[in-house]
Amino acid sequence: MKKLISFILILTAFAQGSAQKIIHQEIFSPKMNKKIKTIIITPNVQPNTTYPSVYILHGFSGNPERIIKQDIPDLVKKAQEYKTIYVLPDGNYSSWYADSPMVKDSQYQTFIGKELVEFIDKNYPVKAEKKFRGILGWSMGGYGATNIGVTYNKTFGIVGSSCGALDFNSFGEGYQKYMVNKVLGPLESLNPNFLTDSKIKLMSGADQQYIFDCGTDDTQMITMNRNFHKKLTEAKIQHLYTESLGGHVPEYWSRSLSEQLSLFARFFNQ
């Protein structure tokens, strides 16, 4: 009888250990001296197995909870389907995922590109090589993923942006409406390093894969994305660029991000 009970306990422990998980965690940032709410989604983790990881950055005013409930509602299913660990950090509503020169506790580029990656690599069964790590986002998160991904090009092997805000110079009223000025300062005195165009030269030798898409009805972002695609093409930087019907709405980026995640999975399996 004791042996039977022990056997049942072992089976129960194994089932609990290997079950798919949605983990809510507060991860400390030494640079910002605060904890950042983060959701980690795992597949059914198996013993002695490691997995690719993708860092997913929400748009302006979003949060990790909204990602799994509204923005990419099939994300938990995809973690199991693609055998990938997804990491969803909170972007503090309007941080633009940058290292702000104005706000001391808004240093999200360093947090995501360095501190969070180091934490995940240490505490979760992920493959630590660049070719098994990606980053993507939409809108504000598309800007963040592009800048963080290219800046940390020895960390991320694939970078994706959906309807990304890729050009502050043509953002117009959006620069203040979406509070970019609060973290990066006035547009007229903006440090050129915060412009996505400044990353093009670095991208040419970064040995990364790039995916960009935008909806044809996204009046605010479509011109930015077309122009960035043109500049990458002129610089002979390999990338995938697509347009499809849709505006700056969850229905568009939910579809496009699901497609990007399938391409990320193909990249990891090469």
PyMOL commands that set and color helices and strands:
alter all, ss='L'
color gray80, all
select helices_A, chain A and resi 2-18+64-71+75-81+108-123+130-132+140-151+168-170+174-177+180-184+187-189+192-194+196-203+222-234+250-268
alter helices_A, ss='H'
color red, helices_A
select strands_A, chain A and resi 21-29+34-42+53-57+85-89+133-138+158-162+209-215+240-244
alter strands_A, ss='S'
color yellow, strands_A
deselect
rebuild
show_as cartoon
